[in-house]
Amino acid sequence: MAISRNRQIASLIANSAGTIASSKLVSGGGGASVDYFDTLDSLPTTSLSEGDQAFVEENSRFYISNGSGWYNVNYVNKSPTWYTEPDASYAIADSATPLQVIAKATDSDNSDINLLNQSSGTDSAQYMVNITNDSSVFTFTPKSADSIGIEVAAGNLTDSNGDFVYTFKWSDGINFVTKATTISYSPAATGPTATGFWSVTRNHSGYNGSPNWNHSTAVRQAPDGSYYMVGYTNYIAEGGFLIKFNEDGDVLWAKKHHSNGANQSRMIEFDGNNPIVISTNYTWGANYPTYSPSIMHLAKWDTDGNRTWSKYFRNNTITNNAHSTGGNSHYMAKDAYGNYWATFTYSQNTDSPVNYVKDVVGLMKFDADGTFNGCFLLPPSAPNPRCLPQQVISNTDGTALYLAFTTYDPTATSYPHGNVAKLNVSSSGVPTYAWTKSYGMNYGGYHYDVGTHLMQSSDGDVIVGGYNAQVGVSGYRPSIMKLSDTDGSFIWKKLYDQTYGDNDVTFAINSSDEIHMVTSTYSNPNYVFYLRTIDASDGSHIDIWELDYDGQANASVDNSGSYSWSQWRTSLPRSGTFTNKDGNVVASLIPNGNGFDYRPSFVKFPSTIITGTFGGGTGTYSGNLVISDVNVTPTDVTYNAVDQTHTSYSTINSVGGSFSMVNHYSGSQDENVSTLTVVDEQGVIS
């Protein structure tokens, strides 16, 4: 059989064990010229002379001949070279999109895996991106605008927009190949931080399968950027729902639980990226006697929409229908120790576990596995109190809770005063008061002081939003005040012009320390919504925008055919406004095609609010979000609230032995999880 040319060459070429020493190179050839060949196959096999020299391009090797064959000459430490050279500059598109750069080096006398990665960035890089690499693939994950803003404030960066130099460098231990690359990132001007969206859902499977009364009660963002919305369908006849959206506002999946609508989902917290949902429960509790022991329902879900656990929180001491346990299970917060705290109203007219004739604020503690870890009641000093929780949040470092609640004035039972308490918490044990604040108009006079919303400003103080009636000021007005984190004392307090929203108040604080307050005003037959920007340093007015919806009515879902309006239909969810991970304000709204065609939605506002008409999809019943600048100077006044002393709070009672959390997956309340039919419509605000 004939021998191939490659085998002939292979027989003539020595491997590394048979290389000629460098002294042979000097003595042989006498300065002969070097011939270049593209491939090993190109080396001549005949007419060879001692000292002939050749270089082969395909393997970057040098060869010398002894007159009968070729010998490979080993070089000493040839420098690495670029196999894939990075560009001189790159731009990170937005805060949600990592930048990937391939910077691959090669070395003729080293395998690629033996090369050392000695790449590094300038000092500013650590504050703008997280950098990882998998072999030759380098990933630059941008930090949020909010995070970068903190570094700017700390003096680590000059401003939020800029660039840094990253030097890609591979070394064989002695020599190296390097390339300096400029990477720009402007989180305040590009991508999701500048662009918003308007996301609408409709056609939930409701009563008899029709689109029907779908109320959103809260929207929140998980650490991975996903959004989750909770609410309930068909008022109280269909139960709660949970919808997951991606970071652009598109629906990923939708679930419903409890076909008996006594369960209304109210609030979301997270264990990592997994949502935990709290629901107010209005039933007697499946698999229990006919009396009413259940207070709230809690469930944990994974990111794919599978329910991990489902539990009822219940009172073990209720023995007949004359005894009640309360409700208002609307809010929860997570502390730094992995505890979750949920509020509820404790109502009891017997002496078990504690004799409170009327309503007392309750706090229940549990962990991410649904394990019940305690229950605490916050009794006031006043007899026969009526105390209703409004909201609970964790402070910035998770070592304390802020709790907003109302206590009705004992001299005028129809008029409540507002309360804010700071509670110190730890990994275990009973929470303790750091301070309490009771506020409102004059004792026993005309007033209505309610704090419904809490946030912490960048300086660590507490912002309290709500609504109030005040002597000498017409109607209910939205209110915001700032309290000292140190002792709860007033820093400033304002009542805002009710022409642009009255008693429905929700707000968030953006990365510029501006308060974005969303309010509504009823104008028969629908509501008008307003977005108002307020300076968090003193409560002063910045701007007001009107938010309108121009969608078409869907008369087919109303058997009477009596409804035809196209606007907002219901009041605001109090947990519907927050600041997302990029520092953008997100607000939940509910447009309406007619009296039954409610369409839960939410808006991610751009960093700078803009006016215009923004599409909500196409189709017969789709609609647009219309943002217009009101361009007026509102009539705002000082809120004349003063400290109230008729009621004090100093005792926290631990009553965990009288309560429990029990598994619940079946029973008279059909707790099966089902998939909702949801049509999503989404428009860009840019």
C-alpha positions as CSV (number, residue, x, y, z in Angstrom):
1,M,0.0,0.0,0.0
2,A,1.3,3.4,-0.9
3,I,2.4,5.6,2.0
4,S,0.7,9.1,2.2
5,R,2.6,12.3,1.9
6,N,1.6,13.2,5.5
7,R,3.0,9.9,6.8
8,Q,6.2,10.5,4.8
9,I,6.6,13.9,6.4
10,A,5.8,12.6,9.8
11,S,8.5,10.0,9.5
12,L,11.0,12.8,8.7
13,I,10.0,15.2,11.4
14,A,11.2,14.6,14.9
15,N,9.0,15.4,17.9
16,S,10.1,17.4,20.9
17,A,12.2,14.5,22.1
18,G,14.3,14.7,19.0
19,T,14.8,18.4,18.6
20,I,18.1,19.8,17.5
21,A,19.9,22.0,20.0
22,S,20.5,25.6,19.4
23,S,24.2,25.1,18.9
24,K,23.3,23.0,15.8
25,L,21.4,26.0,14.5
26,V,24.5,28.2,14.7
27,S,26.9,25.8,13.1
28,G,24.5,24.6,10.3
29,G,23.4,26.6,7.4
30,G,25.9,29.4,7.6
31,G,23.2,32.1,7.7
32,A,20.9,30.4,5.2
33,S,17.6,32.1,4.5
34,V,14.4,30.9,6.0
35,D,11.7,29.5,3.7
36,Y,8.0,30.0,4.7
37,F,5.3,27.4,4.2
38,D,1.6,27.6,4.9
39,T,1.1,24.0,6.1
40,L,3.1,21.1,7.3
41,D,2.2,19.3,4.1
42,S,4.1,21.9,2.1
43,L,7.5,21.1,3.6
44,P,9.7,19.5,0.9
45,T,10.8,15.9,1.4
46,T,13.5,15.7,-1.3
47,S,16.6,17.7,-2.3
48,L,17.3,18.7,1.3
49,S,20.6,20.1,2.5
50,E,22.0,20.3,6.0
51,G,21.1,23.7,7.5
52,D,17.9,24.3,5.4
53,Q,15.5,26.4,7.5
54,A,11.7,26.6,7.3
55,F,8.8,28.2,9.1
56,V,5.3,26.7,9.0
57,E,2.4,29.1,9.4
58,E,-0.3,26.7,10.5
59,N,1.4,25.7,13.7
60,S,3.8,28.6,14.1
61,R,6.8,26.3,14.3
62,F,10.4,26.6,13.1
63,Y,12.2,23.7,11.4
64,I,15.8,22.9,10.4
65,S,17.0,20.1,8.2
66,N,20.0,17.7,8.6
67,G,19.9,16.9,4.9
68,S,17.6,13.9,5.2
69,G,14.6,15.2,7.3
70,W,13.2,18.1,9.2
71,Y,13.6,18.7,13.0
72,N,11.3,20.9,15.1
73,V,13.2,23.6,17.0
74,N,11.7,24.6,20.4
75,Y,11.6,28.3,21.0
76,V,12.0,29.7,24.5
77,N,8.8,31.3,25.7
78,K,7.0,32.6,22.6
79,S,4.6,35.4,23.6
80,P,0.8,34.8,23.6
81,T,-1.2,36.4,20.8
82,W,-4.9,37.3,20.3
83,Y,-7.1,34.6,18.9
84,T,-10.2,36.8,19.4
85,E,-9.2,40.4,20.2
86,P,-11.6,42.6,22.0
87,D,-12.7,45.9,20.6
88,A,-11.3,49.3,21.7
89,S,-14.7,50.3,23.2
90,Y,-18.1,49.0,24.3
91,A,-21.3,50.4,25.7
92,I,-23.6,48.7,28.2
93,A,-27.1,49.1,26.8
94,D,-29.1,49.4,30.0
95,S,-29.2,48.3,33.6
96,A,-31.0,45.0,32.8
97,T,-28.7,43.8,30.0
98,P,-25.2,42.4,30.9
99,L,-22.4,43.1,28.4
100,Q,-20.4,40.0,27.2
101,V,-17.0,40.4,25.7
102,I,-14.9,37.5,24.2
103,A,-11.2,38.1,24.8
104,K,-9.4,34.8,23.8
105,A,-5.6,34.5,23.7
106,T,-3.5,31.7,22.3
107,D,0.1,30.6,22.7
108,S,2.1,28.3,20.5
109,D,4.1,26.8,23.5
110,N,1.2,26.7,26.0
111,S,-2.3,25.4,26.0
112,D,-5.0,28.0,26.3
113,I,-6.0,26.7,29.7
114,N,-2.5,27.3,31.1
115,L,-2.6,31.0,30.3
116,L,-3.1,33.3,33.3
117,N,-6.0,35.8,33.3
118,Q,-4.5,39.0,34.7
119,S,-7.3,41.3,33.5
120,S,-8.3,44.3,35.6
121,G,-10.4,47.4,35.6
122,T,-10.0,51.0,36.8
123,D,-11.2,51.8,40.3
124,S,-14.6,53.1,39.1
125,A,-15.5,49.7,37.6
126,Q,-16.3,48.1,40.9
127,Y,-19.0,50.6,41.6
128,M,-20.6,50.4,38.2
129,V,-20.6,46.7,37.3
130,N,-20.0,43.2,38.6
131,I,-17.4,41.4,36.5
132,T,-17.2,37.6,36.0
133,N,-15.5,35.4,33.4
134,D,-15.9,31.9,32.2
135,S,-12.7,31.1,30.3
136,S,-12.4,33.8,27.7
137,V,-16.0,35.1,28.0
138,F,-16.1,38.2,30.3
139,T,-19.5,39.3,31.6
140,F,-20.1,42.8,32.9
141,T,-23.4,42.9,34.9
142,P,-24.5,46.5,35.4
143,K,-25.5,47.7,38.8
144,S,-28.8,49.6,39.2
145,A,-29.1,53.3,38.9
146,D,-30.1,53.4,42.5
147,S,-27.0,51.5,43.6
148,I,-24.7,53.8,41.5
149,G,-26.5,56.8,42.9
150,I,-25.5,55.7,46.4
151,E,-21.8,55.5,45.3
152,V,-22.0,58.9,43.8
153,A,-23.4,60.3,47.1
154,A,-20.6,58.5,48.9
155,G,-18.0,60.2,46.7
156,N,-16.8,57.0,45.0
157,L,-18.0,58.2,41.6
158,T,-18.2,61.6,40.1
159,D,-21.6,61.0,38.6
160,S,-23.9,58.2,37.5
161,N,-23.0,58.5,33.9
162,G,-19.6,57.6,32.7
163,D,-17.1,55.0,31.6
164,F,-14.2,52.9,32.9
165,V,-11.2,51.2,31.3
166,Y,-11.0,47.4,31.5
167,T,-7.6,45.9,30.5
168,F,-7.8,42.4,29.1
169,K,-4.5,40.6,29.8
170,W,-3.4,37.0,29.3
171,S,0.0,35.8,30.4
172,D,2.1,32.7,30.2
173,G,3.9,33.7,33.4
174,I,6.6,35.7,31.6
175,N,5.3,37.4,28.5
176,F,1.7,38.6,27.9
177,V,-0.8,40.0,25.4
178,T,-2.9,43.0,26.5
179,K,-5.7,45.2,25.3
180,A,-7.2,48.3,27.1
181,T,-10.9,48.7,26.4
182,T,-13.2,51.6,27.3
183,I,-16.6,50.5,28.6
184,S,-19.3,53.2,28.9
185,Y,-22.5,52.9,31.0
186,S,-25.1,55.6,31.6
187,P,-27.9,54.2,33.8
188,A,-29.6,57.5,34.1
189,A,-30.0,58.1,30.4
190,T,-30.4,54.8,28.7
191,G,-32.4,51.6,28.9
192,P,-35.1,50.7,31.5
193,T,-34.1,53.6,33.7
194,A,-35.2,56.1,31.0
195,T,-37.9,54.0,29.3
196,G,-41.1,53.0,31.0
197,F,-44.0,50.8,30.0
198,W,-47.7,50.4,30.5
199,S,-48.9,46.8,31.1
200,V,-52.6,45.8,31.1
201,T,-54.2,42.4,31.8
202,R,-57.7,41.5,31.0
203,N,-60.0,38.5,30.5
204,H,-59.2,36.7,33.7
205,S,-61.3,33.7,34.1
206,G,-63.9,35.1,36.4
207,Y,-67.5,34.4,37.3
208,N,-68.9,31.9,34.9
209,G,-65.8,32.3,32.8
210,S,-66.4,35.9,32.0
211,P,-64.1,38.8,32.3
212,N,-65.1,40.1,35.7
213,W,-64.2,42.4,38.6
214,N,-60.4,41.7,38.7
215,H,-58.9,43.8,41.4
216,S,-55.2,44.2,41.8
217,T,-54.1,44.9,45.3
218,A,-50.3,44.9,45.1
219,V,-47.4,44.9,42.6
220,R,-43.9,44.1,43.6
221,Q,-40.5,43.3,41.9
222,A,-38.4,40.3,42.8
223,P,-34.6,40.6,43.0
224,D,-34.2,39.0,39.6
225,G,-36.3,41.8,38.0
226,S,-39.5,40.0,37.5
227,Y,-42.8,41.7,38.6
228,Y,-45.6,40.0,40.5
229,M,-49.2,41.2,40.8
230,V,-51.7,39.9,43.3
231,G,-55.4,40.6,43.7
232,Y,-58.8,38.8,43.7
233,T,-61.4,38.0,41.0
234,N,-65.1,38.8,41.0
235,Y,-65.0,40.7,44.2
236,I,-65.1,37.9,46.8
237,A,-66.7,35.2,44.8
238,E,-63.7,33.8,42.9
239,G,-60.6,34.0,45.2
240,G,-57.1,35.4,44.8
241,F,-54.8,35.5,41.8
242,L,-51.0,35.8,41.3
243,I,-49.5,37.0,37.9
244,K,-45.9,37.0,37.0
245,F,-44.5,39.5,34.5
246,N,-41.0,39.8,33.0
247,E,-38.9,43.0,33.4
248,D,-40.6,44.5,30.3
249,G,-44.1,44.0,31.7
250,D,-45.1,41.0,29.6
251,V,-47.2,38.2,31.3
252,L,-45.3,35.0,31.9
253,W,-47.9,33.0,33.8
254,A,-51.1,33.6,35.9
255,K,-52.5,31.5,38.7
256,K,-55.7,31.5,40.8
257,H,-56.3,29.8,44.1
258,H,-59.4,29.4,46.2
259,S,-62.6,29.1,44.1
260,N,-64.5,30.4,47.1
261,G,-63.8,34.1,47.1
262,A,-63.5,34.7,50.8
263,N,-59.8,34.7,50.2
264,Q,-58.4,38.0,48.9
265,S,-54.7,38.2,48.1
266,R,-53.3,41.4,49.4
267,M,-49.5,41.7,49.5
268,I,-46.2,40.1,48.3
269,E,-42.8,39.5,49.9
270,F,-40.0,37.4,48.6
271,D,-37.8,34.5,49.7
272,G,-35.0,35.1,47.2
273,N,-37.0,35.3,44.0
274,N,-39.9,33.2,45.3
275,P,-43.0,35.2,46.1
276,I,-44.9,34.8,49.4
277,V,-48.5,36.0,49.3
278,I,-50.6,37.1,52.2
279,S,-54.4,37.1,51.9
280,T,-57.2,38.3,54.0
281,N,-59.5,35.4,54.8
282,Y,-63.2,36.0,55.4
283,T,-64.3,32.4,55.9
284,W,-64.6,30.0,58.7
285,G,-61.7,28.0,57.5
286,A,-62.0,24.7,55.7
287,N,-61.9,21.5,57.7
288,Y,-62.8,23.4,60.9
289,P,-66.0,23.9,62.8
290,T,-68.6,26.4,61.7
291,Y,-67.3,29.1,63.9
292,S,-64.6,31.4,62.5
293,P,-61.1,30.7,63.6
294,S,-59.1,31.7,60.5
295,I,-57.5,35.2,60.1
296,M,-55.3,35.1,57.1
297,H,-54.1,32.8,54.4
298,L,-50.4,32.6,53.3
299,A,-48.8,30.7,50.4
300,K,-45.4,30.5,48.9
301,W,-44.8,30.0,45.2
302,D,-41.8,29.2,43.1
303,T,-40.7,31.2,40.0
304,D,-42.5,28.8,37.7
305,G,-45.9,29.2,39.4
306,N,-45.9,26.1,41.5
307,R,-47.2,26.5,45.0
308,T,-44.6,25.4,47.6
309,W,-46.8,25.6,50.7
310,S,-50.3,26.9,51.7
311,K,-51.3,27.7,55.3
312,Y,-54.0,29.3,57.4
313,F,-53.2,31.4,60.4
314,R,-55.9,30.8,63.0
315,N,-57.0,31.5,66.5
316,N,-57.1,28.3,68.6
317,T,-59.3,29.7,71.3
318,I,-62.5,30.6,69.3
319,T,-65.3,28.3,70.4
320,N,-68.5,29.8,69.0
321,N,-69.8,32.3,66.5
322,A,-70.2,35.0,69.1
323,H,-66.4,35.4,69.1
324,S,-64.5,36.9,66.2
325,T,-60.9,37.1,65.3
326,G,-60.7,40.1,63.1
327,G,-59.2,40.6,59.6
328,N,-57.4,43.4,57.8
329,S,-54.5,41.0,57.0
330,H,-53.1,43.3,54.3
331,Y,-49.4,43.9,54.9
332,M,-46.2,42.1,55.7
333,A,-42.5,42.9,55.8
334,K,-39.2,41.0,56.0
335,D,-36.5,41.7,58.5
336,A,-32.8,41.1,58.4
337,Y,-33.0,37.8,60.2
338,G,-35.3,36.0,57.7
339,N,-38.5,36.6,59.7
340,Y,-41.7,37.8,58.0
341,W,-44.1,40.0,59.9
342,A,-47.8,40.2,59.0
343,T,-50.4,42.6,60.4
344,F,-53.9,41.8,61.4
345,T,-56.7,43.2,63.5
346,Y,-57.3,41.2,66.6
347,S,-61.0,41.3,67.7
348,Q,-62.1,39.5,70.8
349,N,-64.9,39.9,73.2
350,T,-64.0,37.3,75.8
351,D,-61.1,36.9,78.1
352,S,-59.2,34.4,76.0
353,P,-56.4,34.9,75.3
354,V,-56.5,38.5,76.4
355,N,-59.6,40.6,77.3
356,Y,-59.8,43.2,74.5
357,V,-63.4,44.2,74.0
358,K,-62.7,45.8,70.7
359,D,-59.9,45.9,68.1
360,V,-56.2,45.6,68.8
361,V,-53.3,45.6,66.3
362,G,-51.7,42.1,65.9
363,L,-48.4,41.1,64.5
364,M,-47.7,37.5,63.4
365,K,-44.2,36.2,62.7
366,F,-43.2,33.3,60.4
367,D,-40.3,32.1,58.4
368,A,-39.8,31.2,54.7
369,D,-40.9,27.6,55.2
370,G,-44.2,28.7,56.6
371,T,-43.3,27.9,60.2
372,F,-45.2,29.9,62.8
373,N,-42.8,31.7,65.1
374,G,-44.9,33.9,67.3
375,C,-47.9,36.3,67.6
376,F,-47.9,39.6,69.4
377,L,-50.7,42.1,70.4
378,L,-50.1,45.8,70.8
379,P,-52.7,46.9,73.4
380,P,-53.3,50.7,74.0
381,S,-53.6,52.3,77.4
382,A,-57.2,53.5,76.5
383,P,-60.1,51.2,77.5
384,N,-62.3,49.6,74.8
385,P,-60.0,50.6,72.0
386,R,-60.6,50.4,68.2
387,C,-57.2,50.1,66.6
388,L,-56.7,49.2,62.9
389,P,-53.4,48.4,61.3
390,Q,-52.6,50.2,58.1
391,Q,-49.1,49.2,56.9
392,V,-45.8,47.7,58.1
393,I,-42.4,48.0,56.5
394,S,-38.9,47.1,57.5
395,N,-36.2,49.8,57.9
396,T,-33.2,49.9,55.5
397,D,-31.0,47.5,57.4
398,G,-33.9,45.2,58.5
399,T,-33.4,45.6,62.3
400,A,-36.6,47.4,62.9
401,L,-40.2,47.7,61.7
402,Y,-42.3,50.8,61.1
403,L,-46.0,50.3,61.8
404,A,-48.8,52.6,60.8
405,F,-52.2,52.2,62.5
406,T,-55.2,54.2,63.7
407,T,-56.8,54.5,67.1
408,Y,-60.3,56.0,67.4
409,D,-60.6,59.0,69.6
410,P,-62.4,57.8,72.8
411,T,-64.2,61.2,73.0
412,A,-65.4,61.1,69.4
413,T,-65.6,57.5,68.3
414,S,-66.1,58.1,64.6
415,Y,-62.9,60.1,64.3
416,P,-59.5,58.3,64.3
417,H,-56.1,59.5,65.2
418,G,-53.0,58.3,63.4
419,N,-50.2,56.3,65.0
420,V,-46.7,55.3,63.9
421,A,-44.5,53.0,65.9
422,K,-40.9,51.9,65.5
423,L,-40.3,48.4,66.8
424,N,-36.9,46.9,67.3
425,V,-36.7,43.2,66.2
426,S,-34.2,40.5,66.5
427,S,-33.8,36.9,65.3
428,S,-36.1,35.7,68.0
429,G,-38.1,36.9,71.0
430,V,-40.7,39.7,71.5
431,P,-40.3,43.0,69.5
432,T,-39.8,46.1,71.6
433,Y,-40.9,49.7,71.1
434,A,-38.2,52.2,70.1
435,W,-40.8,54.9,70.0
436,T,-44.5,55.5,69.3
437,K,-46.2,58.6,67.8
438,S,-49.9,59.4,68.1
439,Y,-50.9,62.5,66.0
440,G,-53.9,64.3,64.7
441,M,-56.1,67.4,65.2
442,N,-57.3,68.6,68.6
443,Y,-58.5,66.0,71.0
444,G,-62.2,65.4,70.6
445,G,-62.6,67.8,67.7
446,Y,-63.4,67.4,64.0
447,H,-60.6,65.4,62.5
448,Y,-59.9,62.3,60.5
449,D,-56.2,61.4,60.7
450,V,-55.2,58.2,58.9
451,G,-51.7,57.1,57.9
452,T,-51.9,54.4,55.2
453,H,-48.4,54.3,53.7
454,L,-44.8,54.3,55.0
455,M,-41.5,54.8,53.3
456,Q,-38.0,55.6,54.5
457,S,-36.2,58.5,52.9
458,S,-32.5,58.5,52.0
459,D,-31.5,60.3,55.2
460,G,-33.2,57.5,57.2
461,D,-36.2,59.4,58.4
462,V,-39.8,58.1,58.0
463,I,-42.3,59.4,55.4
464,V,-45.9,58.8,56.3
465,G,-48.7,59.2,53.7
466,G,-52.4,59.2,54.3
467,Y,-55.5,61.3,54.2
468,N,-57.0,63.7,56.7
469,A,-59.9,66.0,57.5
470,Q,-59.0,69.3,59.2
471,V,-61.0,72.1,60.7
472,G,-61.1,75.1,58.3
473,V,-60.1,72.9,55.2
474,S,-62.8,71.5,53.0
475,G,-63.1,67.7,52.5
476,Y,-60.6,65.0,52.8
477,R,-57.1,65.8,51.7
478,P,-54.1,63.6,51.0
479,S,-51.4,64.2,53.6
480,I,-47.7,63.5,53.8
481,M,-45.4,64.1,56.8
482,K,-41.9,63.4,57.7
483,L,-40.9,62.0,61.1
484,S,-37.5,61.7,62.7
485,D,-36.2,58.1,62.8
486,T,-34.7,58.9,66.2
487,D,-37.8,59.7,68.2
488,G,-40.8,60.1,65.8
489,S,-40.9,63.9,66.1
490,F,-42.3,66.0,63.3
491,I,-39.9,67.4,60.7
492,W,-42.6,68.7,58.3
493,K,-46.2,67.9,57.6
494,K,-48.5,68.9,54.6
495,L,-52.0,68.6,53.4
496,Y,-52.3,68.6,49.6
497,D,-55.0,70.1,47.3
498,Q,-57.8,67.6,47.1
499,T,-58.7,68.8,43.5
500,Y,-55.9,66.4,42.4
501,G,-56.8,63.4,44.5
502,D,-58.4,63.0,47.9
503,N,-58.4,60.0,50.2
504,D,-56.7,57.3,48.2
505,V,-53.0,57.7,48.7
506,T,-50.0,55.6,47.8
507,F,-46.5,56.8,47.1
508,A,-42.9,55.9,46.5
509,I,-39.5,57.6,46.8
510,N,-37.2,57.6,43.7
511,S,-33.5,57.6,43.6
512,S,-33.5,61.5,43.5
513,D,-35.3,61.5,46.9
514,E,-38.5,62.8,45.3
515,I,-41.8,61.5,46.5
516,H,-44.2,60.3,43.8
517,M,-47.7,60.3,45.2
518,V,-50.6,58.7,43.3
519,T,-54.1,59.7,44.3
520,S,-57.6,59.4,42.9
521,T,-60.7,61.6,42.8
522,Y,-64.2,60.2,42.0
523,S,-66.0,61.8,39.2
524,N,-69.2,60.0,38.4
525,P,-69.1,57.4,36.9
526,N,-65.4,56.8,37.3
527,Y,-62.2,57.9,38.9
528,V,-59.5,60.3,37.8
529,F,-55.9,59.5,38.8
530,Y,-53.1,61.9,39.5
531,L,-49.3,61.5,39.8
532,R,-47.8,64.2,41.9
533,T,-44.0,64.8,42.6
534,I,-43.0,66.2,46.0
535,D,-39.7,67.2,47.4
536,A,-38.9,64.8,50.3
537,S,-36.8,67.4,52.1
538,D,-39.7,69.8,52.9
539,G,-42.9,68.5,51.3
540,S,-43.0,71.2,48.6
541,H,-44.8,70.8,45.3
542,I,-42.8,69.9,42.1
543,D,-45.3,68.9,39.5
544,I,-48.7,67.1,38.9
545,W,-49.7,64.8,36.0
546,E,-53.1,63.6,35.2
547,L,-53.4,59.9,34.3
548,D,-56.3,58.9,32.0
549,Y,-57.4,55.8,30.2
550,D,-59.1,55.9,26.8
551,G,-60.1,52.2,26.3
552,Q,-63.4,51.1,24.9
553,A,-66.3,49.7,26.9
554,N,-67.1,46.1,26.6
555,A,-70.9,45.9,27.0
556,S,-71.0,42.2,26.3
557,V,-69.7,41.3,29.8
558,D,-72.6,43.2,31.4
559,N,-75.9,41.4,30.9
560,S,-77.8,44.6,31.7
561,G,-75.9,46.6,29.1
562,S,-76.2,49.6,31.4
563,Y,-72.5,50.4,31.6
564,S,-70.5,52.2,28.9
565,W,-67.8,54.3,30.5
566,S,-64.1,53.9,29.7
567,Q,-61.9,55.1,32.5
568,W,-60.5,54.1,35.9
569,R,-63.1,52.2,37.9
570,T,-61.9,51.7,41.3
571,S,-59.7,53.2,44.0
572,L,-56.0,52.6,44.3
573,P,-54.4,49.6,45.8
574,R,-52.4,50.9,48.8
575,S,-49.5,48.5,48.0
576,G,-49.5,49.4,44.4
577,T,-46.7,52.0,44.2
578,F,-43.0,51.4,44.8
579,T,-39.6,52.1,43.5
580,N,-38.1,49.3,41.4
581,K,-34.5,48.1,41.5
582,D,-33.4,50.6,38.9
583,G,-34.9,53.6,40.8
584,N,-38.0,53.9,38.6
585,V,-41.4,54.5,40.1
586,V,-44.0,51.8,39.5
587,A,-47.7,52.3,40.1
588,S,-50.7,49.9,39.9
589,L,-53.9,51.2,38.3
590,I,-57.2,49.5,37.3
591,P,-58.7,50.7,34.0
592,N,-62.3,49.7,33.2
593,G,-64.1,49.1,30.0
594,N,-67.5,49.0,31.8
595,G,-68.9,48.1,35.2
596,F,-67.6,44.5,35.2
597,D,-64.6,44.6,32.8
598,Y,-61.8,45.6,35.2
599,R,-58.3,45.4,33.8
600,P,-55.5,45.3,36.4
601,S,-52.5,47.1,35.2
602,F,-49.3,48.8,36.2
603,V,-47.1,51.5,34.9
604,K,-43.3,51.8,35.1
605,F,-42.6,55.5,34.8
606,P,-39.5,56.7,33.0
607,S,-36.8,58.5,35.1
608,T,-38.2,61.8,33.7
609,I,-42.0,61.8,33.5
610,I,-43.1,62.6,30.0
611,T,-46.5,63.5,28.5
612,G,-48.3,61.7,25.7
613,T,-50.5,58.8,24.7
614,F,-49.0,55.4,25.2
615,G,-50.5,52.3,23.6
616,G,-52.0,49.4,25.5
617,G,-52.0,47.0,22.6
618,T,-54.4,46.5,19.8
619,G,-57.9,45.0,19.7
620,T,-61.5,46.0,20.3
621,Y,-61.2,46.6,24.0
622,S,-57.6,47.8,24.3
623,G,-56.8,51.2,25.5
624,N,-54.1,53.8,26.0
625,L,-52.6,55.5,29.0
626,V,-52.7,59.2,28.5
627,I,-50.3,61.3,30.6
628,S,-50.8,65.1,30.7
629,D,-49.1,67.8,32.7
630,V,-51.7,69.6,34.9
631,N,-49.4,72.7,34.9
632,V,-51.0,74.5,37.9
633,T,-49.9,75.7,41.3
634,P,-52.0,73.7,43.8
635,T,-53.5,75.0,47.0
636,D,-51.5,73.1,49.6
637,V,-51.6,73.9,53.3
638,T,-49.7,73.0,56.4
639,Y,-51.1,69.9,58.2
640,N,-51.9,71.1,61.8
641,A,-51.6,67.8,63.5
642,V,-50.2,67.8,67.0
643,D,-49.0,65.0,69.3
644,Q,-51.9,63.2,71.0
645,T,-51.6,61.7,74.5
646,H,-55.0,60.3,75.3
647,T,-53.7,56.8,74.3
648,S,-50.2,55.4,74.8
649,Y,-48.5,52.2,73.7
650,S,-45.8,50.6,75.9
651,T,-46.8,46.9,76.2
652,I,-46.4,44.1,73.7
653,N,-48.1,40.9,74.6
654,S,-46.8,37.6,73.3
655,V,-49.8,35.3,72.7
656,G,-48.3,32.7,70.3
657,G,-49.8,29.8,72.3
658,S,-53.3,30.9,71.4
659,F,-52.6,30.9,67.6
660,S,-51.3,28.5,65.0
661,M,-50.5,28.0,61.3
662,V,-52.0,24.9,59.7
663,N,-51.5,23.3,56.4
664,H,-54.3,23.6,54.0
665,Y,-54.6,22.1,50.5
666,S,-58.1,20.9,50.3
667,G,-61.5,21.1,51.9
668,S,-64.7,23.0,51.6
669,Q,-62.9,26.0,50.2
670,D,-61.4,24.2,47.2
671,E,-57.8,25.4,47.3
672,N,-56.8,23.9,44.1
673,V,-54.5,26.0,41.9
674,S,-55.8,26.8,38.5
675,T,-54.4,28.6,35.5
676,L,-56.0,32.0,34.6
677,T,-56.8,33.0,31.1
678,V,-55.0,36.4,30.8
679,V,-54.6,38.6,27.8
680,D,-51.8,41.1,28.3
681,E,-51.3,44.4,26.4
682,Q,-48.2,46.4,26.8
683,G,-47.0,49.8,25.5
684,V,-43.6,51.6,25.8
685,I,-43.3,55.0,27.4
686,S,-40.1,56.6,26.0
